[in-house]
Amino acid sequence: MRGEDPFDEGAGGLLRQPKAVWATAGASVVAFMGIGLVDPILPSIAKGLAATPSQVSLLFTSYFLITAVAMLLTGWVSSRIGGRKTLLVGLALVVVFAALSGTSSSVGELVGFRAGWGLGNALFVSTALAVIVGAAAGGSAAAILLYESALGLGMACGPLLGAVLGDASWRYPFFGTAALMAIGFVCVTAFLKEQPRPAHRTSLLDPVKALGHGGLASAAAAAFFYNYAFFTVLAFTPFVLNMTPYRSGAVFCAWGLLLAVFSVLVAPRLQRRFGSLRVLGGSLVLLAADLLVLGYGNHTAAVAGTIVSGAFIGLNNTVFTELALGVSDAPRPVASAGYNFVRWFAAAAAPFLAPKIEEWSDVHIPFVIAALAAVVGAAIVGVRRGALSHEAEEARPAHATEDGVAVFAD
């Protein structure tokens, strides 16, 4: 893939893709928007439902806890009913539970509905890349770039949508997401044909067994600690910044744009020059330093630290995805499911623990813990360099996929 030019205007160029690819990519944008949608309205939700920050943060915890467990199910489902039907089931679940989220009368109801939303999102995003690559015209480079661009665009636009609609009511962003995903459901139904089913069905335990490979286990462990740091920024920082929905949305939009640029454009160039493991280790250390600035700086420094963290998160997302896809000798869908099963538990833990740690100590300590987590991730990469170096140095095609299941590339 690295030898392909995704911007080539030939049959497989970036802009010359079938309607099925654009429909799936567009739905992917909305799916990723759902992750950061609640960021700018977290304080508003807390006020509207008379909830504490730690209670509201469970919106992320329930979402990602279900996502983690669902990673064991996505390959099993997709290998039996096919990629198109898996996408449609995921989209339908998101439509239903996003709409129900907007009707919540208590934080408990909202947390429960977000869990159902997480199941739908897991089914959709874990299959979307495979479907895009399978339906793409020409080479896979342009299709993969579209997927990564959809990820970054969704992460950037989610906070904006949350801010614009949430300024009137915290309920409106949920209804807006349900409407957009319903449009995505119609587009995928109309334009996407069923993809070939894999030759072999995936069992529920295959992803867990794949973690017996030392390289994959090392990548998953490092990503676990990295994701704790990542989601401390995403879920806890809005309470620290304490800004209006519009201003908070603007901050996280800038954060998402940096994430997209560094993930799609900057990371591959740095990898070619310095090697994947050096880029990953350095980026994790820099993220740790940025978290300390975010935690101990004044308000202006906290805003700047939040935005800048998007650059390091974008770099880490790209390199970790490549490691997970190539370091193991297990089939890629199986390896990616095992990897995601481990790392998404950290995404569930951080939003819950960060406000609790603040309650037990002060506002600085959650960022210290997150910085230490990033350093631990870097240490694992350094200590386990031998197990990880095969994929990092030989550069197996980035974000490749097979058998109808792809890595959920953050």
N, C-alpha and C positions, 0 to 999 in steps of 0.2 A: 504494500500500500504506500510505503514511503516514497516509492518511485513514481507514483501517479500524481498528476496535477489536478486537484479538485476544481480548479478554476478554468480548466480547458473547456472551451465552448463546443466540443464535439458532442457525440451522442450521450456521453456520460458526464457532461459538465455539470457544474453546480446548479445552474438555472435551467437545465434541460432535463427535467425529471418528469415522470408520469404523474398524473393527478393523484394516484394512490399514495405516492411518496409525499406529496405536498399535504394531502389530507392527514396522513399519519403524523407528519412533522408538526402541522398546525395543532393537532390535538395534543402532541407532546409538549408544546409551549404552554398550553393551558394546564396540563398535568403538573409541570414543574412550577407553574405559578402558584399552585395550591400549597407548596411547601412554605414559601415566604409570605403568603397572603395575609396571615394573621399577625405578622410582625408589627406593623404600625398601629394595629388596633388592639394589641394586648392590654394596654392600660384601660382602653375604653370598654373592653369585655369585662375586665376586673371590676370596673365601676358599675357597669350595667347589670352584672349578675351578683354584685356584692361579694366578690371573691378575692382572695389574697393572690399575690404574684405566684406563689408556689402552686396554688390550685389551678390557676390559669395556665401555667407552664405544662400542666398535664395534657393540654391540647397537643403538644408535640410528643409527649411521652407515649400516650395511647396510640397516636398515629404511627410512630416509628417502631413501637414494640410489635404492633400487628404487622408492619412492613417486614420486620426481621423474621418473624415466624413464617410469614407468607412466602419468603424466599425458598422455603423448603417445598412449597406447594406449586409455585409458578411453573417449574419445569415439568412436574407431574401432570398439571392441567394442560399445558400447551402441547405436550407430546401426545396427548390423547384426543383433544378436540381441535387442535390446530391453532396457528397464530392469530388468524382473523377473529375467530370466535372468542379467543382469550382476550384480545383487545376490546371487543364489544362488551363482554361481561364486565371487564374492569371499568370501562367508561360508564356503563349503566349503574354500577355500584357507586361511582363517584357522583353521578347526577343525583341519585336518590339521597345519599348521605350528606352531600353538600347542602342540598335543599333542606333536609331535616335539621342540619346544624343551625341554619338561620331561624328555625322555629323554637330553638331551645329556651326553656324557662329557668334552667339551672345550669351551673357549671358541670354538674355530674352528667346531665343529658348531653351537653355539648362535647364533653370528653368521650362519651360513648359513641356519639355520631362520628366524631373524628376517627375513632378506631375503625369503623366501617369504611370510612373514606380511605384510610390507609390501606385496607385490603384491596379496594378497587384500584388505587394508584399503583400498588405493587404489581398486580396482574397486568396493568397497562404498560407501565414504564419498563418492566423487565422483559417485555416482548417487543416493544416498539422498535428498538434498534434492529433486531433481527428481521422484522417485517420490512422496515425501510430498506435495508440492504438487499433483501430478497426481491423487492419490487423495483429497485433502482435500475435505470438504464445505464449500461456501460459498467465501469469499475466501481469499486466500493468507496473510494476516497471521498467523492463528493457527497454520497449518501451519509457517510459517517460524520462529515463536517456539518451537514444539515442537522443531524441529531444533536451534535455538541452545541451548535449554534442555538437550537431550540432550547436546550438545557439552560444556557446562559441567558437567553432572552426571557425565558420563563422566570428564572430566578431574579432578573432585573425588574420585570414588569409586575410580578406578583405583589411586591410592596406598594407599587404605584396604584394598582387596582384596589388594594386594601385601603390605601389612604384616600383615594378619590371617593369611593363608595362608602367607606367607613366614616367619613367626615359627617355624613348625614345620620347613619346608624351603623353600629357594628354588625348588624344582621345582613346588610345589603351585600357585602363582599361574598358571603356564602351563596346567596341567591344568584349573584352575577356569575360565580364560578359554575354553578349548576347549569345555568343557561348556556354558557360557552361550551361546556363539556357535552351538552345535548346537541349543539351544533356539530361538534366533533364526531359524535356518535352517528349523526346523519351522513356526514361527509365520508367517514370510514365505511359505512354500510353501502353508500352509493359507488365509491370509487375503488375500494380495495377488494380484489379477488382473493380467494382462499390460497394460502401458501402451502407448498408441499409439506406433509407431516414428516417428522424425523423417522429414520429407519428403526430406531430403538426407543422404547419407552423409558422414561426416567422414573426411578423409584424414589420414595420420600427420603430414604436414608442415604442415597448416593452422595448428596452434597456434604453430609457429615463425614462420610467415609473419605471423601476427597481431602478433607482437612488433615488426614494422616500424612500427607506429603509435607515435608519440612519447609519447602519454599513457600507453598500456599499458606501454611499455618503461620509462617513468619510475616507474610504480607498482610494477612488478616489481623494478626495481633498488633502490628504497627498501625494499621488503619483504624483499629478499635480506639487506640489512644488519640490518634489524630482526629477522629470523628467526635470524640469528647470535646476537644478544643474547638472544633468547627461549630458544633451546635451550642456551645456556651455563648459564642458570638451571636449566633442566629436567634436564640431563644431568650437569653438573659439580658443582652445589651439594651433592647428597647426599654426595659424598666430603668436601667441606669441612665440612659440618655434623657428619659422623661420629656419627650418632645410631643408636639401636636402630631396627629396622624399624617398631615401633609409633609412636615419636616422630616419625620421619621421615615416616611415612604421615600422621600428624596435621598436620604442617606443610604438606605438599603438598595435603592435603584442604582446609585453610583457604585455601591459595593458589588452588585450583581453584574454591572457592565465590566468592571475590572476582572471579576471572576471569569466572564465569558472571553474577554480578550486574552488573558493569560492562559486560559485552558486551551483555546483553539489556536491561537497565533504564536504566543511566546513560548509555551512549554516545549513544542517540538523543536524549535530553534536552539533552546538551551540544552535540550537532551542531546542533540547532534554535536554540540560543542563540548559539553562537560560530562556527558553520560547521565543516565537516568538516576542512578543511586546518589551521585553527588548533588544533583538538582533536588532530589527528594529530601536528603538529609539537611542540606542548606536551607531549603524552604521551610522545613519544620522548625529549625532553630530560629529563623527569622520570624516565623509566626509566633513562637514563644515570646520573643522580645517585644513584638507588637502587642501581644496580650498584656504584658506588664505595663506598657505605655498606656494602653486602654484603661487598665485598672487603676493606675496611680496618677495619671495626668489630669489636668483640668478638663472642663467640659469640651473645649475646642479640641484638645488632644484626644479625647475619647471619640469624638466624631471622626477625626482624621484617622485614628487607629482602626475604627470600625471599617471605614472605606478601604484603607490600605490592606486590611486582612483579606479582602476579596482577591487580591493578586496572589497571595501565598496559597489561599484555598484553591484557586484555579489551577495553579501549578501542581499541587498535591493531588487534586482529583484526577488529572490526566495521567500522572505517573503511576499512581496506585491502580488505576484501571488497567493500564498496560501490564503491570506486574501480575495482577490477578488473572488476566486473560492468558498469559503466556508462561508463567513460572512452573505450572503443574503439568504433568503428563495426562491428567484426567481430561475428559471432554470439556471444552470451554463452558458450555452452559452449566455443567455440574460443578466445575471449579468456581465459577462466578457466583452460583447460588450459595455454596458453602462460605465463600468470602463475604458476601453480603449478609448472610445470616449472622456472622460474628460482628461485623462492624456496625450494623444498624442497632445493635443493643446499646452501643455507646451513645448513638443519637437519641435513643429513648431515655438513657440515664441522665445525660447532661442537663436537659431542661428541667428535670425534677430536682436534681441535686444542687444545682447552682443557687437558686433562691433559698433552698434549705440551708446551705452553707452560709449564705449571707445572714439568715436569721440567727444562726449559731455564733457567728463571728462579726464580720463587717463586710462592706461592699467590695473591698479589695481582694479578699481571699478567694472567691470563686475564680477570679482571673489568674491568681497565682496557681491554683490547682490546675486550671486549663493549660497554663504555660508549662507546668511540670509534665502534664500528659503529652504535650507536643514534644517535649524533650525526650520523654520515654520512647515515643514513637521513633524519633531520630536515632536513639540509642539501639533500638531493635534493628533498624535498618543497617547501622554500622556493625553491630555484632554478628548479624546474620547475612552479611554481605555475600559470603560464599554461596549460600543457598539461594539468594536473590539475584546474583549476578548473571546467571544464564539468560534469563529473559531480558534483564536490563541492558546487557551488552550486545546480544544478538538481535534485539529489536524485532521480535515477532510482530506481525502486522497489528498495529494499534487498534484497539476496540473491535477486533474481528469477532465474528460470531458464527455459530453453527447450530444445527439442530433446533432452530426456532426459539432460542432463549438467549438474551444478551445480558451483559452486566448493567445494572442500574448505576450509571456513571455519575452519580451525585448531581 
